Amino acid sequence: MIPAVILAGGLGTRLRPLTDRQPKALVRVQGKPFLEHQLELLQRGGVRDVLLLVGYRGRQIEQSFGDGARLGLRLRYSLEDTPLGTGGALRQAEALLPDDFLLLNGDTLMPLDYEKLEKAYRQSQKLGLLVAYENPEHALDNNLALGSDHLVTAYHRHNPAGLTHVDAGLGVFSKRLLQFIPPALRVSLEEEVYPMLIHRSQLMGFPTPQRFYDMGSFAGLEALERGLTALEEKP
């Protein structure tokens, strides 16, 4: 199973005051840090190596999880001293990145078959693949569109008109993605890099009805609590 990279450097402003003195990844959900839920899900899915891209109060994350041995994982860290955005954080970690990797937002949780996801990525022969939630109840604003061949044809975070799916905060990417990210600059994957991949037909979608949870707001945190309870109650 390919390694995972988690974007865990955000400020967590929508969760203040919970994040006044700790990073969003350490906000407790059902008695343990949110990041621990993410890491346990990855471990159960066959992942063994995880690179954490940390920023705001990132040393707390490293102190909490160390080398990952207690979770059956090998953890490494890349710390940004100033906010570099999702793309800039990846660029800074270039020396630590594997050739291909799962990429997860640090505030989303999605139970999924990672091996199936990796297989779809390799079959696509594209630089990237995004999990695209089908949003059947329209409870979220769509932010991407897929063509009939599942290529991502549009990505807009703030203009859902005409879009069909939701970026679930999980994907698979090639390290060659870095050619589109200039060094030492603040760069957003979503607003700057993905459009370049779309223009070159290099971003594939992986449509799924599988629900995901975003704990980046208080409403999302409550939904995650309910979702975890439901998952634990399943036989």
URURDA-V883393 format. One record per residue. N is the residue number from 1. RES is the residue in one letter. SS is DSSP state (a for helix, b for strand, c for the rest). OMEGA is omega in whole degrees, 0 to 359 (NA if undefined). Layout:
N | RES | SS | OMEGA
N | RES | SS | OMEGA
//
This chain:
1 | M | c | 181
2 | I | c | 179
3 | P | c | 177
4 | A | b | 174
5 | V | b | 181
6 | I | b | 177
7 | L | b | 188
8 | A | b | 184
9 | G | c | 185
10 | G | c | 182
11 | L | c | 179
12 | G | c | 186
13 | T | a | 182
14 | R | a | 180
15 | L | a | 176
16 | R | c | 13
17 | P | c | 181
18 | L | c | 184
19 | T | c | 178
20 | D | c | 185
21 | R | c | 179
22 | Q | c | 177
23 | P | c | 181
24 | K | a | 182
25 | A | a | 182
26 | L | a | 174
27 | V | c | 187
28 | R | b | 177
29 | V | b | 184
30 | Q | c | 170
31 | G | c | 178
32 | K | b | 182
33 | P | b | 179
34 | F | a | 181
35 | L | a | 179
36 | E | a | 175
37 | H | a | 178
38 | Q | a | 183
39 | L | a | 178
40 | E | a | 178
41 | L | a | 177
42 | L | a | 181
43 | Q | a | 178
44 | R | a | 180
45 | G | c | 176
46 | G | c | 178
47 | V | c | 179
48 | R | c | 182
49 | D | b | 182
50 | V | b | 174
51 | L | b | 180
52 | L | b | 177
53 | L | b | 188
54 | V | b | 180
55 | G | c | 182
56 | Y | c | 181
57 | R | c | 184
58 | G | a | 179
59 | R | a | 178
60 | Q | a | 179
61 | I | a | 180
62 | E | a | 179
63 | Q | a | 182
64 | S | a | 188
65 | F | a | 176
66 | G | c | 183
67 | D | c | 177
68 | G | c | 186
69 | A | a | 183
70 | R | a | 178
71 | L | a | 182
72 | G | c | 182
73 | L | c | 170
74 | R | b | 183
75 | L | b | 171
76 | R | b | 187
77 | Y | b | 170
78 | S | b | 185
79 | L | b | 174
80 | E | c | 181
81 | D | c | 176
82 | T | c | 182
83 | P | c | 182
84 | L | c | 184
85 | G | a | 183
86 | T | a | 178
87 | G | a | 180
88 | G | a | 178
89 | A | a | 176
90 | L | a | 182
91 | R | a | 180
92 | Q | a | 183
93 | A | c | 186
94 | E | a | 184
95 | A | a | 182
96 | L | a | 185
97 | L | c | 172
98 | P | c | 181
99 | D | c | 178
100 | D | b | 184
101 | F | b | 166
102 | L | b | 177
103 | L | b | 183
104 | L | b | 167
105 | N | b | 184
106 | G | c | 181
107 | D | c | 179
108 | T | b | 180
109 | L | b | 182
110 | M | c | 174
111 | P | c | 182
112 | L | c | 177
113 | D | c | 185
114 | Y | a | 179
115 | E | a | 177
116 | K | a | 179
117 | L | a | 178
118 | E | a | 179
119 | K | a | 179
120 | A | a | 178
121 | Y | a | 182
122 | R | a | 178
123 | Q | a | 182
124 | S | a | 184
125 | Q | c | 177
126 | K | c | 178
127 | L | c | 181
128 | G | b | 177
129 | L | b | 179
130 | L | b | 172
131 | V | b | 185
132 | A | b | 180
133 | Y | b | 186
134 | E | c | 170
135 | N | c | 187
136 | P | c | 181
137 | E | c | 180
138 | H | c | 180
139 | A | c | 180
140 | L | c | 174
141 | D | c | 176
142 | N | c | 178
143 | N | c | 174
144 | L | b | 178
145 | A | b | 177
146 | L | b | 173
147 | G | c | 182
148 | S | c | 178
149 | D | c | 180
150 | H | c | 170
151 | L | b | 173
152 | V | b | 183
153 | T | b | 178
154 | A | b | 178
155 | Y | b | 179
156 | H | c | 182
157 | R | c | 188
158 | H | c | 181
159 | N | c | 187
160 | P | c | 184
161 | A | c | 177
162 | G | c | 180
163 | L | c | 194
164 | T | c | 186
165 | H | b | 179
166 | V | b | 173
167 | D | b | 185
168 | A | b | 178
169 | G | b | 181
170 | L | b | 179
171 | G | b | 176
172 | V | b | 184
173 | F | b | 172
174 | S | b | 176
175 | K | a | 178
176 | R | a | 174
177 | L | a | 186
178 | L | a | 179
179 | Q | a | 180
180 | F | a | 184
181 | I | c | 179
182 | P | c | 182
183 | P | c | 171
184 | A | c | 177
185 | L | c | 174
186 | R | c | 185
187 | V | c | 177
188 | S | c | 174
189 | L | a | 188
190 | E | a | 187
191 | E | a | 184
192 | E | a | 186
193 | V | a | 181
194 | Y | a | 177
195 | P | a | 178
196 | M | a | 177
197 | L | a | 179
198 | I | a | 180
199 | H | a | 180
200 | R | c | 181
201 | S | c | 184
202 | Q | c | 180
203 | L | b | 182
204 | M | b | 174
205 | G | b | 177
206 | F | b | 185
207 | P | b | 180
208 | T | b | 173
209 | P | c | 183
210 | Q | c | 180
211 | R | c | 173
212 | F | c | 184
213 | Y | b | 179
214 | D | b | 185
215 | M | c | 184
216 | G | c | 177
217 | S | c | 180
218 | F | a | 177
219 | A | a | 178
220 | G | a | 179
221 | L | a | 178
222 | E | a | 179
223 | A | a | 178
224 | L | a | 178
225 | E | a | 180
226 | R | a | 181
227 | G | a | 178
228 | L | a | 177
229 | T | a | 180
230 | A | a | 179
231 | L | a | 181
232 | E | a | 181
233 | E | a | 179
234 | K | c | 179
235 | P | c | NA
//
